[in-house]
Amino acid sequence: MQASNNATAKELGAFASVWSAIRAEATDLARREPTLQTLLETQIIGAESDADIIAHVISARLAVAKIDARDLFGLFHGTLLERADIRAAIEADLLAVRERDPACTTYLHALLNLKGFHALQTHRIAHALWTDGRFEIASWLSNLASLVFGPDIHPAARIGSSIMLDHGSGIVIGETAVIEDEVSILQNVTLGGTGKETGDRHPKIRHGVMIGAGAKILGNIEIGAFSKIAAGSVVLKPVPAHCTVAGVPAAVVRIHRNDEIPAETMDQNI
């Protein structure tokens, strides 16, 4: 490791201890998670220097992480066999996309070609691993899905079924976010925090909501059932059920009939 001429002996010692800790952590994780063993041995454990580690890790991320597809298949397949609820949610998501997206003419098209669908199903696997206490591989899988598909979904986020992530590009869903069933989310939507809060700090999206493209919903606020967030809105306060909000900051602009389900109609009009 190269250091500037101004680095003190104490700083150099701290740097060395950091990299020693990283190598030890990687060795322990490789033992606990066989799926990641080859990757960790190649990028960190077997690296000759600290510079090698950084070069390996960053270049692999930019080139999309190289991992044996059979290892990933085993990880996914085992989780899916154990979790009938995940399999049922995936089927509901396929139905949702086929019904709500006019560009999706077959279920096969959704399964093979829609990155929002792919990202959501990868999240379901990552969330199952997270809830089982396998935080490292859940986070790694979440990051890989973001690199490949676009949406950045924290593995702890709780997401229901019959969900459509339309296009998927630019979607961000924070750690303590909750999305109930039958929700549609368009591209470039953020379900985020408002700053440096800790604990429960992300939005709660209730049943049947539609969130338009580019909308930002920030903080631990509730978006009431069967409401609509207009494209480009910034939502900082709770939204009542059965209404449309729009603007920066968002305000109520329309009250819906009780039988309207914005997530299904996908009507973008205010």
C-alpha positions in Angstrom: 0.0 0.0 0.0 1.3 3.4 -1.0 0.8 6.4 1.3 1.5 10.1 1.1 4.8 11.4 2.6 2.7 13.1 5.3 1.1 9.9 6.6 2.1 9.2 10.2 3.1 5.8 11.6 -0.2 5.7 13.5 -2.2 6.3 10.3 -0.2 3.6 8.5 -0.9 1.2 11.3 -4.6 2.0 11.2 -4.7 1.4 7.4 -2.9 -1.9 7.9 -5.4 -3.0 10.6 -8.4 -2.1 8.3 -7.1 -4.3 5.5 -6.3 -7.1 7.9 -9.8 -6.9 9.3 -11.2 -7.0 5.7 -9.3 -10.1 4.9 -10.4 -11.8 8.1 -14.0 -10.8 7.5 -13.8 -12.1 3.9 -12.4 -15.5 5.1 -15.2 -15.8 7.7 -17.9 -14.9 5.2 -16.5 -17.4 2.6 -16.8 -20.1 5.2 -20.4 -19.2 6.0 -21.6 -18.5 2.5 -20.3 -21.0 -0.1 -22.0 -19.1 -2.9 -19.6 -16.2 -2.4 -16.5 -18.3 -1.7 -14.9 -18.1 -5.1 -15.6 -14.4 -5.5 -14.1 -13.6 -2.1 -11.0 -15.8 -2.6 -10.4 -14.2 -6.0 -11.0 -10.6 -5.1 -9.9 -10.3 -1.4 -8.5 -13.4 0.3 -6.0 -14.3 -2.4 -5.1 -10.7 -3.4 -1.4 -9.9 -3.1 -1.8 -6.3 -1.9 -4.4 -3.8 -0.7 -4.2 -2.2 -4.2 -5.1 -5.6 -5.7 -8.2 -5.8 -3.5 -9.5 -2.4 -4.5 -8.8 -3.0 -8.2 -10.5 -6.4 -8.1 -13.6 -5.2 -6.2 -14.3 -2.1 -8.3 -13.5 -3.6 -11.7 -15.7 -6.6 -10.9 -18.6 -4.3 -10.0 -18.2 -2.3 -13.2 -17.9 -5.4 -15.3 -20.8 -7.0 -13.4 -19.7 -9.5 -10.8 -18.5 -12.8 -12.1 -20.1 -15.7 -10.1 -20.9 -19.2 -11.2 -24.5 -19.2 -12.4 -25.0 -22.6 -10.8 -24.2 -21.2 -7.4 -26.8 -18.5 -7.9 -29.3 -21.0 -9.2 -28.8 -23.1 -6.1 -29.3 -20.1 -3.8 -32.4 -19.0 -5.6 -33.9 -22.5 -6.1 -33.4 -23.5 -2.5 -35.2 -20.3 -1.2 -38.0 -20.7 -3.7 -38.6 -24.3 -2.8 -38.9 -23.4 0.9 -41.1 -20.3 0.4 -44.5 -21.0 -1.2 -45.4 -17.4 -0.3 -42.7 -16.0 -2.5 -43.8 -18.2 -5.4 -47.4 -17.0 -5.0 -46.2 -13.4 -4.9 -44.2 -13.9 -8.1 -47.3 -15.3 -9.9 -49.4 -12.3 -8.7 -46.7 -9.9 -10.0 -46.8 -11.6 -13.4 -50.6 -11.1 -13.5 -50.2 -7.5 -12.5 -47.7 -6.6 -15.2 -49.7 -8.4 -17.9 -52.9 -6.6 -16.9 -51.5 -3.1 -16.3 -48.7 -2.6 -18.9 -50.0 -2.2 -22.5 -46.5 -3.0 -23.8 -46.6 -6.4 -22.1 -48.5 -8.7 -24.5 -47.6 -12.0 -22.9 -46.6 -13.4 -19.5 -43.5 -14.7 -21.2 -42.5 -11.2 -22.2 -42.7 -10.1 -18.6 -40.7 -13.1 -17.4 -37.9 -12.7 -19.9 -37.6 -9.0 -20.7 -38.9 -6.7 -18.0 -36.1 -5.6 -15.6 -38.5 -4.1 -13.1 -40.0 -7.6 -12.7 -36.5 -9.2 -12.5 -35.4 -6.7 -9.9 -38.5 -7.3 -7.7 -38.1 -11.0 -7.8 -34.4 -10.7 -6.9 -35.5 -8.5 -4.0 -37.9 -11.2 -2.8 -35.0 -13.7 -2.6 -32.7 -11.1 -0.9 -35.5 -10.2 1.6 -35.9 -13.9 2.5 -32.2 -14.2 3.1 -32.2 -10.9 5.2 -35.0 -12.2 7.4 -33.1 -15.4 8.0 -30.2 -13.3 9.3 -28.0 -13.7 6.2 -27.4 -10.0 6.0 -24.1 -10.0 4.0 -25.3 -12.2 1.1 -28.7 -10.4 1.0 -26.9 -7.0 0.7 -24.6 -8.4 -1.9 -27.5 -9.8 -4.0 -29.4 -6.5 -3.6 -26.4 -4.5 -4.9 -25.9 -6.9 -7.8 -29.5 -6.6 -8.8 -29.2 -2.8 -8.7 -26.1 -2.9 -11.0 -27.8 -5.2 -13.5 -31.4 -4.2 -13.4 -31.4 -0.6 -12.1 -33.8 -0.4 -9.1 -32.0 0.1 -5.7 -34.1 -1.8 -3.2 -32.8 -2.4 0.4 -33.2 -6.1 1.2 -35.0 -5.2 4.5 -37.8 -3.4 2.7 -41.1 -5.2 2.9 -43.0 -5.5 -0.3 -46.4 -7.2 -0.9 -47.7 -9.0 -4.0 -49.4 -7.9 -7.2 -46.7 -5.3 -7.6 -45.6 -3.6 -10.9 -42.3 -1.7 -11.1 -42.8 -0.2 -14.5 -39.5 0.1 -16.4 -37.7 0.0 -13.1 -34.9 2.5 -14.0 -34.0 4.8 -11.1 -36.4 3.4 -8.5 -35.0 3.6 -4.9 -36.7 1.9 -2.0 -35.3 2.4 1.5 -34.6 0.0 4.3 -37.8 0.6 6.4 -40.2 1.2 3.5 -43.4 -0.9 3.4 -45.3 -1.5 0.2 -48.6 -3.3 0.5 -50.4 -5.3 -2.2 -51.6 -4.2 -5.6 -49.2 -1.2 -6.0 -47.8 0.3 -9.2 -44.6 2.3 -9.2 -43.2 4.0 -12.3 -39.6 4.9 -13.2 -37.4 7.2 -11.1 -39.5 7.0 -7.9 -37.8 7.4 -4.5 -39.2 6.0 -1.3 -36.5 7.6 0.9 -35.7 9.3 4.2 -35.4 13.0 4.8 -31.9 13.1 6.1 -30.0 11.5 8.9 -32.8 9.9 10.9 -32.3 6.5 12.3 -34.9 3.8 12.9 -38.2 3.7 11.1 -37.6 6.5 8.5 -39.2 5.5 5.2 -42.6 5.7 3.6 -45.5 3.2 4.1 -47.4 2.7 0.8 -50.8 1.2 1.4 -53.0 -1.1 -0.8 -53.8 -0.1 -4.4 -51.6 3.1 -4.7 -50.1 4.3 -8.0 -46.9 6.4 -7.8 -46.2 8.4 -11.0 -42.8 8.7 -12.7 -40.2 10.8 -10.9 -42.2 11.2 -7.6 -40.3 11.5 -4.4 -41.9 10.3 -1.1 -39.7 11.1 1.8 -39.8 10.2 5.5 -41.9 7.9 7.7 -45.2 8.9 6.2 -48.2 6.9 5.2 -49.7 7.0 1.6 -53.3 6.0 2.1 -54.9 3.1 0.3 -56.1 3.7 -3.3 -54.4 7.1 -3.6 -52.4 8.4 -6.6 -49.1 10.4 -6.5 -48.8 12.5 -9.6 -45.6 12.4 -11.7 -42.8 14.6 -10.4 -44.4 15.3 -7.0 -42.5 15.6 -3.8 -44.4 14.2 -0.9 -43.4 15.2 2.6 -46.6 14.7 4.6 -49.1 11.8 4.9 -51.6 11.4 2.1 -55.2 10.4 2.8 -56.8 7.4 1.2 -58.7 7.7 -2.0 -57.2 11.0 -3.3 -54.7 12.4 -5.8 -51.8 14.6 -4.7 -49.6 16.6 -7.0 -47.0 19.3 -6.8 -43.8 20.4 -4.9 -44.6 20.0 -2.1 -47.5 17.8 -2.9 -51.1 18.7 -2.0 -54.5 17.1 -2.5 -56.0 18.0 -5.9 -58.8 15.4 -6.2 -60.9 13.0 -4.1 -61.6 9.6 -5.7 -64.6 7.4 -5.8 -64.3 4.5 -3.4 -64.3 2.0 -6.2 -61.3 3.5 -8.0 -58.0 1.5 -7.9 -55.3 3.8 -9.4 -52.7 1.0 -9.4 -54.9 -1.0 -11.8 -56.2 1.8 -14.1 -52.8 3.4 -14.4 -54.5 6.7 -15.3 -51.9 9.4 -15.3 -54.3 12.3 -15.4 -54.7 14.5 -12.4 
